[in-house]
């Protein structure tokens, strides 16, 4: 079903940001190369009232976040380090002790809560997918296996899990009923509790042509302005914001209940001004993304055609969701990219959705010695280039596809 009204404020949606056509869900890797798959429209529109950018087609959440969900946070060394740094800082800043309760929504494989548990602080993860929840529980992290919303928040609060620190990393964009979700956050938060959430910043998506971060699991694309409005609707005051380098440029926002009478700090006013000056408050501005995405597509296709004409081999690194949006939008298949490698064993020996390119163990790179390694999760390019630097032994080079195709030597410092 295509939405015609904003999922936050209910206003009519009249402004298209980008239409990428029909695509299969980006994390639905295939177990067989000839397996049937479903595709859905992938179109984003912007609300002129509350400025929420949002997908207008809603595959059911339980069809995207299934028990065999294949994204495990801990396979990125840089992300694990990022989580550890956050945990250490917030424990010190908030003076968290074993008497406090930390709850993480969409806790995945325990990549974050493990650090609070090691500090002796009570933790609870909320995670609907068995595959990653099992990994967290193997670390001794208790998990409530369910989708988060107001009803679950009420149940958890009654069971004594009111949160002194409530965390959600890269989940706010992943919920179809975002009002119910944020209402649940406000309910579960203790009277003087702290809520922190991280999400990719829409301003970076627009300015750096990160159109490949658009896929069905993302129901919304978030600016500070839109999130401030959303939080205020549910009695939360967004009082501080930090700009992060993760996921191509993210925000970490801090909020408390309105009853605390906390006031927004200069960081909030400064970033809202930055968004306004960039054009984010003008719904017409978003339409510029489509043309830039077409240019990025043409740049990658030209490179692959050139490599093919020269008899050069090209393979991919990372069976990432963003990579699947890119490959399917560009019409890239096995004839252009013979295989993709991934460190996550849950993705290996499967095929990418849509393109049906096989996913292999990274050791396949050493065996086949490709001329070019196309880095699909470009947000992790520094980590990947360091891990795969050995391709210089046979003259191999890296290819970065966003915001336009770049060929990079292993000795090059980005």
N, C-alpha and C positions, 0 to 999 in steps of 0.2 A: 504494500500500500504506500502510495506517495503522500507525504504530508503537505498540507497547504497552509498550516498555521504553525507558528513558532512553538517549539516544545517548552519554552520557558514562560513567555508572557502571553501566548495565544494570538498575537498579531498576525495578519496575513503576510505570507512570504512572497515577495515580488522581485527580489534581487538575486540573480544567479552569480555565484562566485566561480564555479567551474563544473563542467559536466564531462566525466571521464568515460561515459558509456556503461555498458554492462560488464561486470567482472565477477568471478567467483570470490568467495571469502578468502582473504589473503593468507590466512594461517591454516587453511584446509588442505594440507599436503595429502597427496594421493598414495594409497598403499599399492595400487596397481596402475600401470601406465594407461590402461584402457578403461579405467574406472569412470563411471558417469559422475558428473558434477553439476551443481546448480549455480547459475549466475544471477546477479541482481543489479539494478541500476545504481550507479555511483555518482551522485550529483549533490553539490553543496550550495546552499542558499544562505543569505544573510538577512537577519531581522532588522528592519530599519528602526525599530523601537528600542530594543534592548541590546542590539549589536551582536547577538549570538549567531555565529556561523555554524551551520548544522547540516547533516545529511538529511535528505528528504525521503529516503527510503529506509525502512526499518526491518531488516531481517530479525527474527526473534533472537533475543540475547542467548537463550539456551542452545541455539543452533550454531552460535559462534564460539561460545565459551563452554565447550563440552568437557566431559570427563577425561578425554584423551588430549586435552589442550597441550600444544607442543612448545609454547614459549616458556622457557625456564630462565629467570633473571640471572641466576648465578653463573651462567656460561659467559658472561661479559666481565672480565677482570676489572675494567675501569668502573663499571656500574657497582660492583661489589665494594670497591674502594670508596666510591662516592657515598654509598649507604653507610659504611663504617664511619666515615668522617662526620656525617650528619648525626649519627647516633651518639658519638662521643661529644659533639658540640652541644646537642640539645640536652643530654643528661647533665652536663655541667651548667648550662645556662638556666635550666629549670630546677636544678637541684633534685633530680629524680632519685628516689630511694626504693627499697623493696616494698614500701607502703603504697607506692603509686601503681596505677594500672595504665599500661600502654596497649592500645588497640590499633591494628593496621587493617584497613579495608583493602581487599585485593592483595593479600599478603604473599601470593605466589609461592615460591619454594623456600621461604624463610630467609631470603637474602638480607633482609633488614632486621627482623625481630630477633634473629640469632644474637645480635650485638647487645640488645637490651637484656635478653635472657642471661647472657654471659656476665652482665653487670648485676645480676640478681634481682632484676625488676620484673614484676608480673607482666606477662604478655598474653595477647589473644590475637590470632589471625582470623580474618573472615575471607574465605576463598571458596568459590563454587566448584572449582575444577579438581577432580580427584588426583590427576596426574601430578600436579604441583603441590597440592595439599599433602599428599603422601610423602613427598620429599621433605616438606617442612616438619611433619610429624616425626620423621626419622631423626631430625635434629632436636626433638623434644619440645617442639613448639605446638601448643594446642591450637586447633583450627575448628572454626564453625563453618561447615560446608554448606554455604547458601549464598544467594545473591543478596546484597545489602540494600536496605530501604527502611522506611519508617517502621514497618511491622517488625522486622528483625531487630531494629534498634530498641524498640520497646521491650521485646523479649529479653535482649541482652542486659538492658538497664535493670529490669526487674530481677534478673539473675545475679546482679552485683557486678556487672562489667562496665559500669559508668567509667568513661575515659578521662584520665588526667591529661594524657597526650593521645590525640587521635590523628592518625597518619593515613594519607592516601597518595600514593605515587603512581602517576600515569593510569589513573582509573576514572577521574572525573569526566573525561571525554568518552568513556566506554559504556555509559549507562543510558538506555533509551528514555527512562523516566527520570530526568535529572532533578526535577522538583522533589519527587519522592526520595531520591537519594540524599539530597542536601538537607531535606527535612529530617531524615534519619540521622545525619551527622549532628545536627543541632540538638536532637533529642538525646543522643548517646553521650554527648559532651557534658562533663561535670560542670557545675556552676562557674568555677574559675578555671576550667580546663582549657587547654590549647589545642587548636586544630592547625595542622600544616598539610598542605597539598602541593604536589608538583605536577606540572603538565607542560607540554610543548607550547611555546608562545606563538600565537597566530601571527604576530608581527614578523617573526622570523620566517614562518612558512611563506608569507607573501613576499618579503624582501629578498629571500634567498631561493625562491622558486622550489620550495620543498613540497611540490604537489604529490610526490610519491608517499608522503605520510598520510595521504587520504586513503582510507579503506574502510570496509564496512564495520569493523570493530570500533571505529571512531564515529560516534554519533554527533559529536560536537568538536569545534576547533576554537580554542579559547583565548580570548584577550583578557587583560586585567579589567577593562571596563565592563565586559560582559559578566565576569565572575564576581566583581564587586556588586553589581546589580542583583545577580542570582543569590549571593549570600545575604544581602540586605533583605531580600524578600522573605528569607527564612530566619530572620532575627540574629544574623551573624555579622559582626563588624570585621572587615578585612583591614588590619591595621599596619601591616608591614609586608614588603615584598622584596625578594632577592632575584636577580637575574643569574641564571646558571648556564653552563656550556653544554649540559647533557642533552641528548636527543636533538642535536642541531640548534639548541637554544631554548631553554625552558624557564619557567617562573616557579619559585617556591613562595607560596603565600601563607601568611599567618593570620589566624582569625580567632576571635573569642565571642562569647555570647554578648548580645547588645546590653544585657543587664549589667555587665561589668563596667559600662560607661567608658570603655577604652576609646581613644581617638586615633584616627589614621595618622601615621607618621609621615615625614617628608618623602620617604621612599615611594609611598603610594601616589602622592600628588605629582612627583617628578615623572614617574613612569606613565601615568595617565596623560600628562602633558606630551610626553614622547609619542604615545600612540595617536594623540590628536594631531600633532604636527606631521606625522607620517601619512595621515589620511584615513586612519582606521575608523573615524567617526562618520565618514561619508560612505554610505552603502554602495555608491557607484564605483568607488575605488577598487573594490574587490574583483571586479570583472577583468582587471588587467592580468590576472593570474593565468587565464586560459591561453592567451597569446604567448606568454613566456614559457608555459608548459609545452606548447607546440614547438617552440624554438629549441628547448632542451631535448625533446624527442627527436627532432631532425638532426641535431648534433650527434646524438648517440648512434642513430641509424647510419649516418655518413661514416662514422668511425668504423663501425662493424663491417660495412660494405668495403671500405678501404682495406681493412685487415684481411677479409676474405679474399679480395682480389690479389693481395700480396702473398697469399698462402700462409698467413699467420694464424695461429691458434689462440682462441679466446675462451676462458672459462670464468666462472663467477665465484665470489666468496660471499657466503652468508645467505641462507635460505630465509631471509627476513621478510616480514610483511611488506615493508616499503619497497623491497626489491620486486615483489610479485606485482604490486601496482605498476611499477616502472616497466617491467617486462611485458605485461599484458597491454598496457597503454601503447607501448611502442611496437607491439606485434613481434616480439623477439621469441624465437623458438630454438629447438635443439640444433637447427642448421646454423644458427648464429652463435650459439653458446652451448658447447658440447656437454657441459655438466656444471654443477655448482657444488661447492663443499661447505660443510658446516661442522663446528665442534660439537654441537648438540647431537648425541646419538639417537635421540628420539626423532630427529629429522632425517637421519641418514637412511639410505635404501628406500626412500620414497621419491615422489615426483612432485614438482612444483605445480600448484593449481593453474589451470589455463594453459601455460606454456608447456607443461609436461616435461620439463627438463629434469634429469635425474639428480638426486642429491647424494653426495659421496663424502667419505671421510677425508679430512684435509691431507692425509698422506698421499692421496691421488695426485696432488700437485707435484710432489717430488718424483712420482713415478712417470708422469706424462710430460712434465717440463713445458708448460704452455708459454707462449710468447707474452700474453697479456692476462692479468688478473683483474677482472672487473669487480670492484668493491661495492656491493649492493647496500649494506648498512653503512653508508658513507659517514654517519655520525660517529662511527667507531673507527674511522680510517687510520688514525694515528696508532691505535692499539693493534689493528690488523696489519698495518705496514711493518710494525716492529716485529710481530710474530712471524710474518711471511717474508722477511727481508732476504731470506736465502734464495729467492728467485733470481737475484742478481748473479748467482753462480752460472746461469746459462743465458744471461742477458734479458731476463724477464722484466716487465714493467707493469706498474699499477695503472688502473683506469678509474677515475672518479667521475660519476655521471651527473652529479648535481652541484651547482645550478646549471652547468654545461659540461660537456665531456672534456676532461683533462687527462693527458698521459703523463705519469709521474715516475721518475726513476726511483729505485729503492734508496738511493743516496740523497734524494731531495728532501729537504726539510719543509713541510707544509706550514 
